[in-house]
Amino acid sequence: MSVPIHVHADGPLLRLTLARREALSVDVQVLAALDEALARAAGDASVRVIEFRGEGGSLAAGVDLLHAARGSTLEARRFARLGQDLARRIETLGKPVVAVLDDDVLGAGLELALACPLRIASERCRLGLPDIALGVLPGFGGIQRLARLLGRAAALELCLVADHVDATRAHALGLLQQVVPVGQLDAAAAALGARLARIPDHAVRAVLAVALGDAEPDEVGLHRERDLFAVALRTPAVRSRTAALLDPDAPLLQEQWQ
């Protein structure tokens, strides 16, 4: 069985890296491993900063729709709830979680990155929520976080048009706090982590609590999101699109990811 994440401690820095798995998809195994690692980090006083990245630079291409579409509506709701709860844990950990992004950050990968208080990327990074082109919607609370972060108009554009946004525009929109040249991301992330680790714990917790105080999710909205995510997975249109993902030469796949 492949390892879903790699965990590496480097002094006060804990690095969580999503393993490069088939299709870079986020499934129950990935969500559970991340949740367990973050729970341990929350109770470990030696961990001051958490770095969240994907192996090879890509932070997931979305949820495992091939598996989710085969399950029941109840299973789909539970899966969405796992993702929502994980994103909320990241947001309320009380320690700075830095998303380090060096390539495509799409779908569920972007939803989890949006829950991180800080996001730093290289110039080649592209971000997007292409879910709607497959007939589903982001299910981990990403729509709500985008609306809070960017405003409703920009959030609707990203969710409905499903275009990829390059790092320069993402920085201008406020999706990214820092963009660095290709090849300098690791050094920049290390410098940021070291700087954050020098700040007293109580001050970091206080700033995060105040700054993210209005980030409390709309539970009614999250419940609706889970329901709509689960219902969408059961439609014939979504089943045909997810089946097309198995064939790399399928016209739908080429159109979607070109």
N, C-alpha and C positions, 0 to 999 in steps of 0.2 A: 504494500500500500504506500503510495507516495505521501510525503510529508506536505501538508497544506501550507505551512508557514515556517520560516526560519527565524529563530530567536537568538539574538546575539547581544550580550552585555559588554559595554566598553566604558568602564568607570560609571559615571552617573547617567550615561546614555544607554537606553535599551532600544535596539533596532529590531523592528518587526517587518519581515520581508515576505510578501506573498510569493510562494513558489511558482515558477513558470510551469503551469499545468496545461493539460489539453484544453485548447480554446480559451485559456486564461479566464475561465468562468469562476464565478463565486457560487459555491454550493453550501449545503448545511455543514459539511466538514470544515470548510474554510471559516465560516461564521463562528462555529463552536471553538475552533482553535484560537482565533483572534480574541474572542470573549474571555477565554480562560487565561490567555497571556496578559490581557489588560487587567483582569481581576487580580492576578498575582502582582502586577506592577503597582496597582493602586495601594496594596498593603506592604510594599517593599520600600522602606525609607531610603535605601541606597539608590533607587531609581529616581532621577530628578527630571529627565526629559525622555520622551518616547518619540522615536522616528518611525514613520510608517511609509513603506515604499513597496514597489513591485520588482521582482527579479527581472533583470534586463531592462528596467525602466518603465515597462507598461504596468499600470495598476488596474488590471482586470478589464475585460471587454464586456462585462455585464453578468447577470445572473445565469445560472445553468438552466436556460429555458427548455432545452431538450428534455431534461429530467423533470422540471417543474410542470411542463405541459402534459406530461403523462400521468401526473398525480391527480388526486381529488381536489375539489375546491377547498375543502378543509385543510388539506396539506399545503396548498398554495397560500392560504391565509396565515398558517403557522410559519411558513418560510418567510413571508413578508414581515411578520412580527419579530422574528429572530433578527432580521436585518435592521429593523427600526430600533430594537432594543440595543443592538451593538452600536449603532450610530449615536444613540443617546448616551451610552456608556463613555464613548470617546469624548463626547461634548461635556460631560459632567465629571470627568475623571479627577479633576483638581490638580492635574499635572499637565504641562504643555505637550500636546501631541502635534508633531510637525509632519505634514504630508510632503514627501520628497518625490517630485514628479519629473520623469526624464523622457517620456514618450507618450503614447496615446493613453488617456485617462478617460474611460468611457463607462456609461451605464452605472452599474453598482459600484464600480471603482471610484467614479466621480462622486456618487452619493456618500460614500464613506469618507472621501477626502473633504467634502463640504462640512462634515462634522468635526474635522480637525480645526483647532483654533488658528493654526498657521499653515500656509501652503507656499512652498517654494518650488520653482520649476526651471528647467533649462529652456532655451529659446526654441527647441524643436518640439516641445510638448504641445499636444492638441487635446482639447477637452470637449466632451459632448455627452448628450443624453439621446442616443439614437433609438431608444426603446419604442417610440411611437411608430416608427417605420415598420416594426415587426408586429404592430397591433396591440402592444401592451403599454403600460405606463410605469415610470419609476416607482418602485414599491417600498423604498427604505426611508422615506421622508424627504427625498431630494427636492421635490417640487416646493414644499414648504420652506426649506432652507434657502433655495434659490430666490424665492419671492422675498424673504426677509433680507437677504444679502444684496440683491440687485434691484429689487422693486418688481412689481407684477409684470410690467411690460417686457422687460428684458428676460425675465424668467419664462414668460409665455413663449417668447421667440425661441429660446434655447430648447424648450420642451416640445413645441409644436413643429418647428421647422427642422429640428434634429440635425442641423449643420454642426460640423466640428469647428471649434473656436481656437485660433492659434494663441500662443502664449502672450504675444503683445496685446491682442485685444482682450484676452482674459485678465491681464493685469490692469488694463484701462477700465474694465468693467468692475473690478474689485474681486474677481474670482481668485486671483493670486496676489500675495503681498510682495513677492520678490521674483524676478526673472534674471537668470544669469546665463552667460555664454555656454554653449555646449562644451563639455569637458571640465567645467568648473563647478558643477553642481555638488559633488561630494565635498569639496573643500568649503563651499559656501554653507552647506548644511552642517558640517562639522563646526564651523565657526559660530553659526547660530546656536547650535546645541550647547557649545561650551559657554556661550554668553548667557543663555537661559539658565544653565546649571549653577551659575554663580549667584543668582538671585535667591534670597532667602525663601524657603518653602511657603511660609505664611503669606508673604507678599504676592507670590505667584497665585496661590489659591484665592486670595482676595481679589486680585485683578480679574482672574478668570470668572469668578462668581459674579462680579459686578458687570463686566463686559458682556457676559453671556446670560445675564439675568432675564433678558427678554427673549431668550432662545427656547423657552419652554414650549414644546410642541403642542399644537392643537390636537387634543386626543380624538375629538370628533373627526377632524380631518384625516388623522392617521388611520382611524377605523374605516373611514370611507375609502381611503387609499388601498387598504388591505383587501376590502371587498371588491373593489373595481379591478385590482390586479388579479385576484383569483378568478373573477368572472371572465376577464379578457382571455386568460389562458385556456379557457374551455371553448372558445369560439373556433369555428372551422378556419377562419382567416388566419388566426394565430397558429393553429396546428399546421397548416400548410406552409407557413413561413418558417416555422421552426424545423419542419421536416426538410425544407430546402437548405438549411444550414449544414446538413449532412453531405450535400453535394457541392463542392467548391466551384463547379462550373455552372451552377444554376443561375439563370439570368437575374433572379430576385436578389441573390446573394451578391452578385457583382454590382448591381445597381445600388444596393444598400451600403456596401463598404468601400466603394471605389474612392 
